[in-house]
């Protein structure tokens, strides 16, 4: 994201509010002052302020000025993840390893935050998926992030979701890609139902490492 964009500035203004410990009704710098602080145009400031006002973060009361409208615990940042897509084997392996680390945590949290009945229902739902189909395989893995109870973890996975879905099809991988790790998916569900965190995390690693071995041998 360009450091002169209104989206970038929007987050910078929120950080300013946090750093200064400002509360609702506290006055913020003017458009001209913000432009000087962040070295951007007043047009960029105006766009950022408008977006923040629409979100209820600030309130513009002309001609009095710009005021904080949200308490600190109500503030939220917009985070964008930009990854340059390089359709190479090394890139796909890097992506798999990152997903694996996140998924280990997601599986652990799913086990810890779910009842036995919920885990049984999860296993019954996922075991009926056709995991040879790339889209259904993605549904399988995404479910752990959804049930983890960790919204940040889910947001990270969703940021990667489109990219992961795209490379799970030819010409990036063979149609048979992922079949070698299918038995570990079944074992993973069993470990989850048994609430065996250590085994479940180990099986996630086995799924990832098996897929990587397939890529390296192709």
Backbone as ProteinMPNN parsed JSONL, in Angstrom:
{"seq_chain_A": "XXXXXXXXXXXXXXXXXXXXXXXXXXXXXXXXXXXXXXXXXXXXXXXXXXXXXXXXXXXXXXXXXXXXXXXXXXXXXXXXXXXXXXXXXXXXXXXXXXXXXXXXXXXXXXXXXXXXXXXXXXXXXXXXXXXXXXXXXXXXXXXXXXXXXXXXXXXXXXXXXXXXXXXXXXXXXXXXXXXXXXXXXXXXXXXXXXXXXXXXXXXXXXXXXXXXXXXXXX", "coords_chain_A": {"N_chain_A": [[0.842, -1.19, 0.0], [0.609, 2.214, -0.865], [2.346, 4.834, 0.8], [1.144, 7.234, 0.707], [-1.488, 6.944, 0.434], [-5.019, 7.173, 1.16], [-6.049, 5.064, 2.586], [-3.838, 4.008, 3.92], [-3.242, 6.248, 5.493], [-5.517, 6.41, 7.015], [-5.252, 4.278, 8.872], [-2.958, 5.247, 10.114], [-3.894, 7.505, 11.416], [-5.608, 6.346, 13.259], [-3.665, 5.002, 14.764], [-2.411, 7.246, 15.766], [-4.397, 8.272, 17.455], [-4.452, 6.231, 19.352], [-1.794, 6.277, 20.355], [-1.699, 8.815, 21.493], [-3.533, 8.549, 23.438], [-6.184, 9.368, 23.244], [-9.634, 10.201, 23.843], [-13.235, 9.762, 23.363], [-14.724, 12.741, 22.173], [-12.415, 14.211, 22.404], [-10.307, 16.574, 20.804], [-8.954, 16.424, 17.518], [-6.009, 16.953, 15.43], [-6.17, 19.462, 12.821], [-7.126, 19.255, 9.293], [-5.078, 20.472, 7.831], [-2.985, 20.352, 9.686], [-2.702, 17.568, 10.059], [-1.873, 16.923, 7.487], [0.649, 18.051, 7.483], [1.882, 16.636, 9.564], [1.957, 13.981, 8.609], [3.007, 14.286, 6.134], [1.512, 14.428, 3.691], [-0.957, 15.129, 1.14], [-3.63, 17.54, 1.555], [-5.935, 16.671, 0.401], [-5.682, 13.878, 0.523], [-5.768, 13.592, 3.286], [-8.358, 14.506, 3.764], [-9.876, 12.523, 2.472], [-9.199, 10.279, 4.021], [-10.175, 11.032, 6.545], [-12.884, 11.194, 5.963], [-13.484, 8.478, 5.487], [-12.96, 7.441, 8.013], [-14.88, 8.784, 9.464], [-17.203, 7.689, 8.403], [-17.007, 5.172, 9.475], [-17.412, 5.708, 12.084], [-15.327, 6.417, 13.725], [-14.214, 8.962, 13.948], [-15.553, 12.305, 14.327], [-16.688, 14.924, 12.404], [-17.077, 18.231, 13.011], [-17.908, 20.892, 11.686], [-17.69, 24.442, 12.095], [-15.923, 23.71, 14.069], [-14.072, 21.584, 14.273], [-12.233, 18.427, 14.11], [-13.113, 15.493, 15.802], [-12.574, 12.85, 18.181], [-14.559, 9.954, 18.051], [-14.894, 7.319, 18.826], [-14.255, 5.008, 21.486], [-11.12, 3.706, 22.755], [-11.082, 0.867, 22.854], [-12.857, 0.24, 20.918], [-11.778, 0.719, 18.504], [-10.601, -0.243, 15.245], [-8.314, -1.728, 12.967], [-7.684, -1.684, 9.477], [-6.316, -4.26, 7.762], [-4.277, -5.195, 5.157], [-3.089, -7.856, 3.175], [-0.475, -8.345, 1.104], [0.808, -10.401, -1.285], [3.259, -11.285, -3.507], [2.567, -13.177, -6.218], [4.207, -15.949, -7.26], [4.346, -18.395, -9.473], [5.857, -20.878, -8.768], [7.555, -23.903, -7.797], [8.997, -23.641, -5.398], [7.771, -21.409, -4.257], [5.171, -22.365, -3.781], [5.747, -24.352, -1.926], [6.744, -22.796, 0.192], [4.387, -21.44, 0.824], [2.78, -23.574, 1.628], [4.123, -24.355, 3.975], [3.756, -22.131, 5.636], [0.966, -22.162, 5.856], [0.721, -24.603, 7.18], [1.881, -24.132, 9.734], [0.071, -22.269, 10.763], [-2.228, -23.831, 10.705], [-1.713, -25.893, 12.51], [-1.928, -24.551, 14.968], [-4.59, -23.741, 14.725], [-5.969, -26.196, 14.742], [-5.308, -27.115, 17.297], [-6.562, -25.142, 18.904], [-9.193, -25.515, 18.108], [-9.75, -28.036, 19.198], [-9.425, -27.474, 21.945], [-11.366, -25.551, 22.39], [-13.807, -26.655, 21.847], [-16.637, -28.751, 22.502], [-17.03, -32.302, 23.231], [-19.176, -33.273, 21.799], [-19.435, -31.356, 19.801], [-17.053, -31.741, 18.429], [-17.395, -34.317, 17.494], [-19.523, -33.902, 15.745], [-18.272, -32.239, 13.926], [-16.316, -33.966, 12.844], [-17.974, -35.859, 11.625], [-19.149, -34.317, 9.664], [-16.971, -33.485, 8.084], [-15.818, -35.867, 7.212], [-17.326, -36.739, 5.136], [-16.661, -35.265, 2.968], [-15.353, -34.905, -0.349], [-12.213, -35.239, -0.639], [-10.435, -35.341, -2.704], [-11.211, -33.482, -4.457], [-10.111, -30.236, -4.967], [-11.392, -27.907, -3.964], [-13.126, -28.864, -2.01], [-11.282, -29.958, -0.322], [-10.062, -27.641, 0.607], [-12.202, -26.612, 2.032], [-12.309, -28.461, 4.088], [-9.909, -27.933, 5.543], [-10.253, -25.233, 6.17], [-12.277, -25.249, 8.021], [-11.22, -25.776, 10.549], [-9.974, -23.409, 11.184], [-12.154, -21.739, 11.341], [-13.456, -22.761, 13.581], [-11.651, -22.356, 15.554], [-11.9, -20.221, 17.241], [-10.371, -18.024, 17.206], [-10.208, -15.03, 15.89], [-8.27, -13.531, 14.579], [-6.511, -15.442, 13.598], [-8.219, -16.762, 11.82], [-8.697, -14.661, 10.036], [-6.149, -14.334, 8.938], [-5.897, -16.767, 7.581], [-7.986, -16.519, 5.731], [-6.994, -14.435, 4.267], [-5.061, -15.69, 2.817], [-6.607, -17.444, 1.43], [-7.746, -17.225, -1.243], [-5.449, -17.349, -2.802], [-4.386, -19.856, -2.063], [-6.463, -21.492, -2.972], [-6.306, -21.042, -5.707], [-3.809, -22.103, -6.548], [-4.127, -24.77, -6.175], [-4.912, -26.153, -8.334], [-4.483, -27.46, -11.691], [-2.535, -25.399, -13.895], [-0.67, -25.478, -11.885], [-0.402, -27.481, -9.927], [-0.574, -31.082, -10.155], [-3.565, -32.921, -11.031], [-3.853, -35.05, -9.355], [-2.631, -34.269, -7.093], [-2.2, -34.189, -3.601], [-3.454, -36.535, -2.97], [-1.817, -38.425, -1.767], [-1.656, -37.662, 0.855], [-4.136, -38.126, 1.902], [-4.872, -40.312, 3.72], [-3.874, -39.332, 6.138], [-5.553, -37.255, 6.686], [-7.89, -38.498, 7.534], [-6.945, -39.748, 9.856], [-6.328, -37.473, 11.267], [-8.851, -36.406, 11.869], [-9.722, -38.395, 13.624], [-7.892, -38.039, 15.728], [-8.638, -35.506, 16.55], [-11.244, -35.92, 17.488], [-10.605, -37.539, 19.622], [-9.422, -35.707, 21.182], [-6.693, -35.324, 21.208], [-4.221, -33.339, 21.267], [-1.435, -33.175, 20.72], [-1.017, -35.316, 18.91], [-2.739, -34.538, 16.873], [-1.613, -32.128, 15.972], [0.789, -33.153, 15.048], [-0.104, -34.704, 12.92], [-1.091, -32.783, 11.184], [1.333, -31.649, 10.424], [2.382, -33.857, 9.092], [0.66, -34.078, 6.924], [1.263, -31.723, 5.523], [4.045, -32.089, 5.04], [3.988, -34.39, 3.497], [2.635, -33.512, 1.21], [4.522, -31.677, 0.34], [6.675, -33.356, -0.282], [5.608, -34.692, -2.469], [5.453, -32.584, -4.286], [8.179, -32.011, -4.58], [9.06, -34.268, -5.834], [7.907, -34.205, -8.269]], "CA_chain_A": [[0.0, 0.0, 0.0], [1.408, 3.429, -0.929], [2.318, 5.591, 2.04], [0.41, 8.482, 0.502], [-2.885, 6.601, 0.2], [-5.927, 7.486, 2.259], [-6.216, 3.863, 3.412], [-2.68, 3.995, 4.812], [-3.373, 7.358, 6.431], [-6.616, 6.062, 7.922], [-4.661, 3.497, 9.957], [-2.021, 6.1, 10.837], [-4.676, 8.383, 12.3], [-6.031, 5.499, 14.375], [-2.483, 4.823, 15.611], [-2.206, 8.532, 16.444], [-5.38, 8.323, 18.54], [-4.019, 5.278, 20.383], [-0.545, 6.764, 20.966], [-1.974, 10.013, 22.279], [-4.479, 8.201, 24.501], [-7.352, 10.227, 23.099], [-10.943, 9.638, 24.18], [-14.336, 10.432, 22.663], [-14.879, 14.189, 22.336], [-11.121, 14.892, 22.31], [-10.119, 17.192, 19.494], [-7.832, 15.957, 16.71], [-5.425, 18.008, 14.579], [-6.94, 19.853, 11.638], [-6.663, 18.646, 8.04], [-3.777, 21.063, 7.498], [-1.987, 19.829, 10.64], [-2.475, 16.156, 9.718], [-1.096, 16.911, 6.243], [2.031, 18.36, 7.848], [2.393, 15.543, 10.406], [2.19, 12.759, 7.83], [3.617, 14.646, 4.848], [0.612, 14.05, 2.601], [-1.793, 16.245, 0.689], [-4.871, 17.726, 2.322], [-6.944, 15.82, -0.243], [-5.528, 12.544, 1.105], [-6.274, 13.685, 4.664], [-9.814, 14.635, 3.698], [-10.418, 11.196, 2.125], [-9.018, 9.395, 5.179], [-11.104, 11.472, 7.587], [-14.234, 10.813, 5.531], [-13.629, 7.041, 5.716], [-13.024, 7.227, 9.456], [-16.173, 9.29, 9.926], [-18.197, 6.694, 8.004], [-16.861, 4.048, 10.399], [-17.726, 6.146, 13.441], [-14.104, 6.606, 14.513], [-14.11, 10.395, 14.216], [-16.724, 13.119, 13.996], [-16.32, 16.241, 11.893], [-18.058, 19.239, 13.443], [-17.48, 22.18, 11.112], [-16.264, 24.746, 11.877], [-15.187, 23.492, 15.32], [-12.917, 20.735, 14.042], [-12.371, 16.966, 14.017], [-13.109, 14.964, 17.16], [-12.631, 11.4, 18.349], [-15.926, 9.5, 18.301], [-14.877, 5.95, 19.358], [-13.332, 4.707, 22.567], [-9.964, 2.959, 22.267], [-11.357, -0.558, 22.67], [-13.752, 0.077, 19.771], [-11.035, 1.013, 17.27], [-10.168, -1.398, 14.47], [-7.434, -1.428, 11.849], [-7.848, -2.446, 8.245], [-5.025, -4.849, 7.416], [-4.265, -5.863, 3.859], [-1.922, -8.701, 2.985], [-0.113, -8.383, -0.305], [1.837, -11.396, -1.568], [3.541, -11.39, -4.927], [2.351, -14.566, -6.632], [5.208, -16.522, -8.151], [3.901, -19.788, -9.656], [6.985, -21.795, -8.791], [7.49, -24.959, -6.781], [9.498, -23.111, -4.126], [6.751, -20.521, -3.699], [4.081, -23.197, -3.273], [6.247, -25.007, -0.711], [6.748, -21.769, 1.235], [3.0, -21.198, 1.184], [2.34, -24.747, 2.388], [4.724, -24.338, 5.31], [3.074, -21.092, 6.406], [-0.366, -22.68, 6.174], [0.867, -25.67, 8.163], [2.097, -23.547, 11.063], [-1.203, -21.697, 11.201], [-3.228, -24.879, 10.887], [-1.426, -26.592, 13.761], [-2.541, -23.77, 16.035], [-6.041, -23.765, 14.534], [-6.448, -27.507, 15.186], [-5.187, -27.145, 18.761], [-7.609, -24.302, 19.485], [-10.478, -26.164, 17.836], [-9.901, -29.091, 20.201], [-9.551, -26.897, 23.286], [-12.54, -24.677, 22.512], [-15.016, -27.36, 21.415], [-17.077, -29.88, 23.324], [-16.913, -33.593, 22.57], [-20.288, -33.376, 20.843], [-19.109, -30.486, 18.668], [-15.97, -32.368, 17.671], [-17.989, -35.46, 16.787], [-20.299, -33.347, 14.628], [-17.281, -31.761, 12.963], [-15.735, -35.129, 12.165], [-19.008, -36.461, 10.77], [-19.347, -33.425, 8.516], [-15.788, -33.425, 7.228], [-15.458, -37.161, 6.64], [-18.128, -36.953, 3.925], [-16.141, -34.444, 1.875], [-14.513, -35.545, -1.355], [-10.975, -34.483, -0.486], [-9.699, -35.311, -3.97], [-11.602, -32.202, -5.052], [-9.349, -29.174, -4.292], [-12.255, -26.978, -3.244], [-13.622, -29.524, -0.801], [-10.128, -30.077, 0.563], [-9.924, -26.34, 1.248], [-13.289, -26.534, 3.009], [-11.871, -29.305, 5.199], [-8.898, -27.245, 6.348], [-10.761, -23.95, 6.641], [-13.187, -25.464, 9.144], [-10.472, -25.696, 11.801], [-9.748, -21.99, 11.456], [-13.444, -21.172, 11.732], [-13.823, -23.245, 14.919], [-10.563, -22.104, 16.499], [-12.275, -19.172, 18.184], [-9.381, -16.959, 17.088], [-10.591, -14.296, 14.681], [-7.059, -13.104, 13.876], [-6.044, -16.616, 12.875], [-9.142, -16.953, 10.694], [-8.463, -13.594, 9.067], [-4.915, -14.642, 8.225], [-6.179, -17.855, 6.642], [-8.825, -15.99, 4.655], [-6.138, -13.606, 3.416], [-4.353, -16.616, 1.936], [-7.551, -18.414, 0.875], [-7.84, -17.146, -2.707], [-4.174, -17.808, -3.35], [-4.329, -21.305, -1.86], [-7.45, -22.126, -3.858], [-5.862, -20.909, -7.096], [-2.67, -22.956, -6.896], [-4.453, -26.188, -5.963], [-5.44, -26.65, -9.593], [-3.551, -27.363, -12.826], [-1.257, -26.062, -14.181], [0.284, -25.318, -10.782], [-0.179, -28.826, -9.382], [-1.291, -32.13, -10.878], [-4.906, -33.209, -10.512], [-3.741, -36.071, -8.309], [-1.915, -33.704, -5.956], [-2.916, -34.251, -2.332], [-3.993, -37.871, -2.679], [-0.9, -39.164, -0.894], [-1.87, -37.275, 2.254], [-5.523, -38.372, 2.3], [-5.001, -41.125, 4.937], [-3.587, -38.521, 7.324], [-6.744, -36.445, 6.97], [-8.784, -39.361, 8.318], [-6.321, -39.898, 11.173], [-6.441, -36.178, 11.934], [-10.196, -36.323, 12.446], [-9.757, -39.29, 14.785], [-7.142, -37.406, 16.81], [-9.434, -34.377, 17.027], [-12.34, -36.485, 18.292], [-9.975, -38.043, 20.848], [-8.864, -34.532, 21.848], [-5.252, -35.537, 21.334], [-3.642, -32.16, 20.627], [-0.101, -33.481, 20.21], [-1.147, -36.15, 17.721], [-3.403, -33.757, 15.836], [-0.613, -31.211, 15.415], [1.746, -33.985, 14.306], [-0.738, -35.137, 11.672], [-1.095, -31.619, 10.295], [2.688, -31.578, 9.86], [2.543, -34.973, 8.154], [-0.081, -33.718, 5.704], [2.05, -30.706, 4.829], [5.311, -32.662, 4.575], [3.673, -35.332, 2.416], [2.362, -32.713, 0.018], [5.794, -31.098, -0.123], [7.453, -34.438, -0.924], [5.007, -34.92, -3.789], [5.893, -31.484, -5.14], [9.606, -32.139, -4.867], [9.304, -35.415, -6.717], [7.202, -34.007, -9.55]], "C_chain_A": [[0.885, 1.251, 0.0], [1.255, 4.24, 0.357], [1.675, 6.96, 1.874], [-1.084, 8.197, 0.322], [-3.74, 6.919, 1.42], [-6.154, 6.275, 3.157], [-5.058, 3.734, 4.397], [-2.845, 5.06, 5.892], [-4.472, 7.082, 7.454], [-6.086, 5.274, 9.122], [-3.685, 4.339, 10.78], [-2.745, 7.024, 11.816], [-5.19, 7.589, 13.501], [-4.863, 5.273, 15.33], [-2.19, 6.113, 16.407], [-3.14, 8.639, 17.65], [-4.948, 7.427, 19.699], [-2.799, 5.811, 21.121], [-0.79, 7.955, 21.89], [-2.96, 9.754, 23.411], [-5.745, 9.033, 24.455], [-8.652, 9.475, 23.348], [-12.032, 10.332, 23.377], [-14.488, 11.885, 23.12], [-13.554, 14.936, 22.355], [-10.917, 15.402, 20.884], [-8.858, 16.661, 18.824], [-7.216, 17.131, 15.94], [-6.332, 18.307, 13.38], [-6.422, 19.119, 10.414], [-5.273, 19.165, 7.684], [-2.677, 20.497, 8.406], [-1.67, 18.364, 10.363], [-1.612, 16.052, 8.455], [0.375, 17.173, 6.534], [2.659, 17.213, 8.645], [2.803, 14.347, 9.565], [2.749, 13.021, 6.431], [2.806, 14.133, 3.66], [-0.207, 15.278, 2.209], [-3.043, 16.358, 1.554], [-6.008, 16.912, 1.705], [-6.899, 14.413, 0.329], [-6.062, 12.526, 2.534], [-7.794, 13.703, 4.658], [-10.471, 13.285, 3.393], [-10.337, 10.245, 3.314], [-10.008, 9.74, 6.284], [-12.54, 11.071, 7.236], [-14.486, 9.332, 5.792], [-13.741, 6.739, 7.208], [-14.348, 7.712, 10.037], [-17.286, 8.299, 9.589], [-18.179, 5.481, 8.931], [-17.156, 4.435, 11.844], [-16.523, 6.333, 14.331], [-13.926, 8.078, 14.884], [-15.431, 11.079, 13.859], [-16.232, 14.484, 13.56], [-17.434, 17.215, 12.245], [-17.586, 20.609, 12.952], [-18.299, 23.303, 11.745], [-15.4, 24.438, 13.099], [-13.954, 22.62, 15.131], [-13.262, 19.26, 13.941], [-12.21, 16.393, 15.417], [-13.14, 13.432, 17.149], [-14.062, 11.007, 18.689], [-15.976, 8.119, 18.951], [-13.902, 5.83, 20.512], [-12.236, 3.793, 22.034], [-10.292, 1.503, 21.972], [-12.274, -0.82, 21.483], [-13.03, 0.288, 18.435], [-10.631, -0.276, 16.571], [-9.328, -0.934, 13.289], [-7.829, -2.263, 10.647], [-6.475, -2.947, 7.825], [-5.143, -5.545, 6.079], [-2.979, -6.656, 3.736], [-1.638, -8.805, 1.498], [1.042, -9.354, -0.495], [2.033, -11.477, -3.07], [3.491, -12.851, -5.334], [3.402, -14.988, -7.645], [4.889, -17.989, -8.331], [5.066, -20.766, -9.806], [6.829, -22.826, -7.688], [7.933, -24.43, -5.417], [8.468, -22.212, -3.453], [5.613, -21.335, -3.077], [4.506, -23.903, -1.988], [6.288, -24.015, 0.451], [5.33, -21.513, 1.743], [2.437, -22.351, 2.013], [2.873, -24.717, 3.82], [4.055, -23.289, 6.202], [1.681, -21.575, 6.804], [-0.292, -23.742, 7.248], [1.044, -25.153, 9.575], [0.799, -22.981, 11.612], [-2.218, -22.789, 11.52], [-2.972, -25.71, 12.145], [-2.082, -25.869, 14.938], [-4.06, -23.816, 15.939], [-6.635, -25.077, 15.035], [-6.399, -27.599, 16.711], [-6.307, -26.344, 19.422], [-8.997, -24.877, 19.25], [-10.758, -27.233, 18.884], [-10.18, -28.497, 21.585], [-10.843, -26.112, 23.476], [-13.856, -25.356, 22.138], [-15.345, -28.496, 22.379], [-16.906, -31.181, 22.54], [-17.981, -33.745, 21.496], [-20.007, -32.531, 19.594], [-18.019, -31.095, 17.798], [-16.475, -33.577, 16.892], [-18.767, -34.978, 15.565], [-19.37, -32.849, 13.528], [-16.713, -32.912, 12.151], [-16.737, -35.759, 11.204], [-19.259, -35.622, 9.522], [-18.177, -33.518, 7.545], [-15.45, -34.756, 6.573], [-16.228, -37.469, 5.362], [-17.65, -36.124, 2.74], [-15.302, -35.281, 0.909], [-13.193, -34.784, -1.412], [-10.082, -34.51, -1.718], [-10.018, -34.019, -4.72], [-10.902, -31.071, -4.288], [-10.208, -28.233, -3.462], [-12.786, -27.59, -1.955], [-12.487, -29.745, 0.2], [-9.903, -28.756, 1.297], [-11.001, -26.129, 2.307], [-12.921, -27.301, 4.265], [-10.935, -28.517, 6.117], [-9.415, -25.93, 6.929], [-11.625, -24.11, 7.889], [-12.464, -25.345, 10.482], [-10.21, -24.24, 12.184], [-11.039, -21.332, 11.932], [-13.81, -21.546, 13.16], [-12.758, -22.961, 15.968], [-10.939, -21.083, 17.564], [-11.325, -17.997, 18.151], [-9.621, -16.213, 15.786], [-9.368, -13.828, 13.891], [-6.518, -14.244, 13.025], [-6.914, -16.874, 11.648], [-8.916, -15.896, 9.62], [-7.189, -13.823, 8.266], [-5.16, -15.741, 7.19], [-6.988, -17.341, 5.461], [-8.029, -15.087, 3.723], [-5.38, -14.465, 2.413], [-5.312, -17.46, 1.091], [-7.597, -18.408, -0.658], [-6.581, -17.678, -3.371], [-4.045, -19.317, -3.234], [-5.272, -22.03, -2.816], [-6.964, -22.112, -5.309], [-4.774, -21.913, -7.449], [-2.952, -24.439, -6.693], [-5.053, -26.824, -7.212], [-4.332, -26.636, -10.648], [-3.615, -25.944, -13.381], [-0.258, -26.029, -13.028], [0.597, -26.643, -10.098], [-0.985, -29.822, -10.211], [-2.656, -32.376, -10.239], [-4.872, -34.227, -9.37], [-3.032, -35.541, -7.063], [-2.781, -33.77, -4.705], [-3.423, -35.629, -1.974], [-3.117, -38.644, -1.706], [-1.141, -38.853, 0.583], [-3.282, -37.553, 2.755], [-5.654, -39.242, 3.557], [-4.753, -40.322, 6.218], [-4.749, -37.606, 7.682], [-7.711, -37.232, 7.857], [-8.243, -39.517, 9.742], [-6.407, -38.604, 11.97], [-7.807, -36.018, 12.586], [-10.317, -37.207, 13.677], [-9.047, -38.659, 15.978], [-7.911, -36.237, 17.409], [-10.574, -34.869, 17.918], [-11.814, -36.992, 19.632], [-9.381, -36.919, 21.695], [-7.374, -34.707, 22.139], [-4.537, -34.424, 20.566], [-2.3, -32.471, 19.985], [-0.167, -34.288, 18.915], [-1.76, -35.364, 16.561], [-2.411, -32.792, 15.17], [0.403, -31.974, 14.573], [1.176, -34.403, 12.956], [-0.868, -33.98, 10.684], [0.274, -31.486, 9.626], [2.916, -32.673, 8.83], [1.826, -34.7, 6.842], [0.745, -32.743, 4.873], [3.323, -31.305, 4.24], [5.093, -33.663, 3.442], [3.404, -34.582, 1.12], [3.644, -32.093, -0.545], [6.649, -32.143, -0.815], [6.93, -34.733, -2.32], [5.467, -33.837, -4.762], [7.356, -31.624, -5.539], [9.929, -33.269, -5.829], [8.677, -35.26, -8.093], [8.092, -33.31, -10.563]], "O_chain_A": [[1.822, 1.334, 0.794], [0.167, 4.319, 0.927], [1.665, 7.758, 2.811], [-1.861, 9.121, 0.081], [-3.259, 6.933, 2.553], [-6.421, 6.426, 4.349], [-5.26, 3.394, 5.563], [-2.612, 4.795, 7.072], [-4.365, 7.476, 8.615], [-6.437, 5.573, 10.263], [-3.589, 4.171, 11.996], [-2.254, 7.286, 12.914], [-5.208, 8.093, 14.624], [-5.028, 5.338, 16.549], [-1.775, 6.061, 17.565], [-2.722, 9.049, 18.733], [-5.058, 7.801, 20.867], [-2.756, 5.805, 22.351], [-0.16, 8.078, 22.94], [-3.199, 10.627, 24.245], [-6.317, 9.368, 25.493], [-8.753, 8.274, 23.097], [-11.787, 11.376, 22.773], [-14.388, 12.194, 24.307], [-13.546, 16.167, 22.325], [-11.297, 14.757, 19.907], [-7.828, 16.47, 19.471], [-7.84, 18.185, 15.815], [-7.157, 17.481, 12.991], [-5.399, 18.438, 10.48], [-4.398, 18.396, 7.286], [-1.574, 20.2, 7.945], [-0.51, 17.956, 10.423], [-0.729, 15.198, 8.368], [1.249, 16.581, 5.901], [3.819, 16.862, 8.432], [3.866, 13.765, 9.778], [2.939, 12.093, 5.644], [3.337, 13.493, 2.752], [-0.15, 16.32, 2.862], [-3.457, 15.396, 2.2], [-6.937, 16.511, 2.406], [-7.941, 13.814, 0.595], [-6.723, 11.573, 2.947], [-8.439, 13.007, 5.443], [-11.497, 12.943, 3.982], [-11.276, 9.499, 3.588], [-10.608, 8.851, 6.889], [-13.31, 10.661, 8.104], [-15.561, 8.956, 6.259], [-14.524, 5.881, 7.615], [-14.873, 7.126, 10.983], [-18.202, 8.091, 10.386], [-19.208, 4.841, 9.147], [-17.149, 3.58, 12.729], [-16.658, 6.403, 15.553], [-13.533, 8.397, 16.006], [-16.292, 10.511, 13.188], [-15.451, 15.125, 14.263], [-18.581, 17.047, 11.832], [-16.961, 21.373, 13.686], [-19.506, 23.137, 11.92], [-14.248, 24.869, 13.154], [-12.914, 22.867, 15.741], [-14.414, 18.886, 13.72], [-11.283, 16.758, 16.139], [-13.665, 12.813, 16.224], [-14.706, 11.65, 19.518], [-16.984, 7.767, 19.564], [-12.851, 6.47, 20.519], [-12.4, 3.174, 20.983], [-9.841, 0.955, 20.966], [-12.453, -1.969, 21.08], [-13.603, 0.062, 17.369], [-10.351, -1.282, 17.223], [-9.591, 0.109, 12.689], [-8.256, -3.409, 10.785], [-5.573, -2.151, 7.562], [-6.014, -6.394, 5.889], [-1.911, -6.195, 4.138], [-2.465, -9.295, 0.729], [2.123, -9.162, 0.061], [1.083, -11.711, -3.817], [4.278, -13.665, -4.853], [3.473, -14.447, -8.748], [5.138, -18.775, -7.417], [5.23, -21.398, -10.85], [6.052, -22.633, -6.753], [7.313, -24.737, -4.399], [8.306, -22.244, -2.233], [5.151, -21.028, -1.979], [3.706, -24.037, -1.062], [5.908, -24.357, 1.571], [5.107, -21.385, 2.947], [1.708, -22.132, 2.981], [2.143, -25.021, 4.764], [3.817, -23.534, 7.385], [1.267, -21.415, 7.952], [-1.144, -23.787, 8.136], [0.432, -25.667, 10.511], [0.465, -23.186, 12.779], [-2.974, -22.684, 12.486], [-3.918, -26.18, 12.777], [-2.708, -26.495, 15.794], [-4.743, -23.917, 16.958], [-7.684, -25.078, 15.679], [-7.332, -28.099, 17.339], [-6.926, -26.806, 20.381], [-9.879, -24.741, 20.097], [-11.872, -27.326, 19.4], [-11.063, -28.965, 22.303], [-11.356, -26.015, 24.59], [-14.903, -24.709, 22.113], [-14.463, -29.109, 22.982], [-16.667, -31.161, 21.332], [-17.721, -34.279, 20.418], [-20.305, -32.945, 18.474], [-18.056, -30.979, 16.573], [-16.038, -33.83, 15.77], [-18.68, -35.569, 14.488], [-19.652, -33.019, 12.342], [-16.637, -32.843, 10.925], [-16.377, -36.147, 10.092], [-19.547, -36.158, 8.452], [-18.37, -33.618, 6.333], [-14.86, -34.78, 5.493], [-15.84, -38.349, 4.593], [-18.171, -36.26, 1.633], [-14.635, -36.236, 1.306], [-13.066, -33.803, -2.144], [-9.085, -33.791, -1.78], [-9.212, -33.526, -5.509], [-11.082, -30.956, -3.076], [-9.803, -27.809, -2.38], [-12.883, -26.914, -0.931], [-12.701, -29.721, 1.413], [-9.586, -28.758, 2.486], [-10.741, -25.538, 3.355], [-13.189, -26.848, 5.378], [-11.154, -28.448, 7.326], [-9.057, -25.557, 8.047], [-11.693, -23.204, 8.719], [-13.045, -24.858, 11.452], [-10.223, -23.886, 13.363], [-11.021, -20.476, 12.816], [-14.408, -20.744, 13.877], [-12.939, -23.287, 17.141], [-10.372, -21.077, 18.657], [-11.44, -17.075, 18.959], [-9.28, -16.702, 14.709], [-9.423, -13.739, 12.665], [-6.117, -14.043, 11.879], [-6.404, -17.168, 10.567], [-8.941, -16.204, 8.429], [-7.143, -13.547, 7.067], [-4.684, -15.652, 6.058], [-6.707, -17.692, 4.314], [-8.339, -14.98, 2.536], [-5.092, -14.028, 1.299], [-4.885, -18.118, 0.142], [-7.497, -19.459, -1.292], [-6.648, -18.376, -4.383], [-3.644, -19.986, -4.187], [-4.916, -23.057, -3.395], [-7.189, -23.069, -6.05], [-4.806, -22.51, -8.525], [-2.107, -25.278, -7.005], [-5.633, -27.908, -7.148], [-3.359, -25.892, -10.521], [-4.683, -25.334, -13.337], [0.872, -26.497, -13.172], [1.745, -26.895, -9.731], [-1.951, -29.455, -10.88], [-2.871, -32.078, -9.064], [-5.766, -34.251, -8.523], [-2.851, -36.273, -6.09], [-3.967, -33.441, -4.749], [-3.784, -35.885, -0.825], [-3.622, -39.434, -0.908], [-0.865, -39.679, 1.452], [-3.599, -37.251, 3.906], [-6.49, -38.93, 4.405], [-5.351, -40.602, 7.257], [-4.913, -37.226, 8.841], [-8.274, -36.693, 8.81], [-8.995, -39.429, 10.712], [-6.542, -38.626, 13.193], [-7.91, -35.549, 13.719], [-10.942, -36.819, 14.664], [-9.535, -38.731, 17.106], [-7.853, -35.997, 18.615], [-10.834, -34.298, 18.978], [-12.494, -36.889, 20.652], [-8.893, -37.161, 22.799], [-6.874, -34.288, 23.183], [-4.28, -34.549, 19.369], [-2.046, -32.082, 18.845], [0.534, -33.989, 17.948], [-1.344, -35.511, 15.412], [-2.386, -32.666, 13.946], [0.826, -31.503, 13.517], [1.901, -34.45, 11.962], [-0.763, -34.184, 9.475], [0.368, -31.245, 8.422], [3.568, -32.446, 7.811], [2.325, -35.048, 5.772], [0.904, -32.921, 3.665], [3.647, -31.06, 3.078], [5.918, -33.77, 2.535], [3.888, -34.971, 0.057], [3.818, -32.0, -1.76], [7.282, -31.851, -1.829], [7.704, -34.993, -3.241], [5.823, -34.122, -5.905], [7.724, -31.387, -6.69], [10.932, -33.236, -6.542], [8.892, -36.089, -8.978], [7.666, -33.063, -11.692]]}, "name": "protein", "num_of_chains": 1, "seq": "XXXXXXXXXXXXXXXXXXXXXXXXXXXXXXXXXXXXXXXXXXXXXXXXXXXXXXXXXXXXXXXXXXXXXXXXXXXXXXXXXXXXXXXXXXXXXXXXXXXXXXXXXXXXXXXXXXXXXXXXXXXXXXXXXXXXXXXXXXXXXXXXXXXXXXXXXXXXXXXXXXXXXXXXXXXXXXXXXXXXXXXXXXXXXXXXXXXXXXXXXXXXXXXXXXXXXXXXXX"}
